[in-house]
Amino acid sequence: MWLLKKRSRGLYLCSVMLLTMLIASSAIAYADSGTAKVAVKGGHLTESNATNHVSLHVSKHMRLASYSLPITVTDARGSGNGWKLSITSKQFIDTDNDKDKDVLPLNASQITQVSMSCSVHSTCTLPINSISYPLLVPAGSTPPPPVKFFNAATGSGLGVFGLIMMVNVTIPANAEPGSYISTITLAVANGP
């Protein structure tokens, strides 16, 4: 019996010593942690929907048509340098009439507003936009030079954003009824 008690004490003492050594070694590892340098690289500046095809159905007495265009902008650079969005387009052309292609005027489209929100699961700094609306969307048989239609001032616009551009299209009284199409081209660039 005496031998059994001695073995139990020895096993108990060995277990306590092993546990103490484990705790002490992990405490030493944490206590000896030094400083480390971490390099964090910035991401990219991107936007979705670079090229968009827009179609309108024009009826005989219609004088105004509207469309919205959703855009996602991601500024993962971390620099806070700001960014700008630009737009250009092809002239709206009637696709229903094969012989006489009717076109809408070059100044038919105007951006009336751009709404913005921080995207789900994104930490962001909302853009501070300095562009006034309404703003004419440039159009031509081939896309003319783009114009800036939205921007994020320096120190704003960091993160992922959902933007919705609202556009009104004026339909002249002599426009033929039918389906009109246009191609909208967007671009994002550094700086406000």
Steps between C-alpha positions, in 0.01 A plus 500: 500500500785727588648441151169584329475831692857585411435432129179714508694787659774460241249503215325800650828686551613417145169629356525826697861551385410434137208745516723762665761460228238540227359816654844645563619431145195668345540797734861530395401494133252784551731698723781473246291625206688783330392767256424419140468712190204434277469642150141553393459551128209704371250352260364642178257768383229337286148555375247260355292542187767664283284456188123498517237457233188704569174460311189719507159426356364827359128537434329760281424760770794433733713808576717373785652161578712406801741226589724418793845350491644316803876536550732345758819687587772337711782710640722253686819703454494646852664822378204737537599671171140511378365390163277611214254333265460611139236424237453512124245338267387421151196685372164320551402338169170338394552130431143425378518681166754345261491773234489829690697471820350767724736643765438704812681834534857510632379688811204269575642338819560669834609350831251627758658347811738237632409328825758313706521252783766295673483141376406215731798356692718803421647755733503824308541875504222645285614699195472879513376587149542851357316447167172690444199355318338497249806416290496439125618154390721545192378305197597452135503248219831397657547575871638853554750585776362403843396743774535460876162419656586396859801534726633422845698782660838432660451306824161361395371214288694220671338155487233342279205709383178446315411797280183544296510751217159637391476627141216684324481481120306772317302365205432756223145527360610377156671182632369181340352246742719196554788349694806723536836376622818667621831386647615673816870484590621568856852531639652556844826686559718614789443841658197717547 
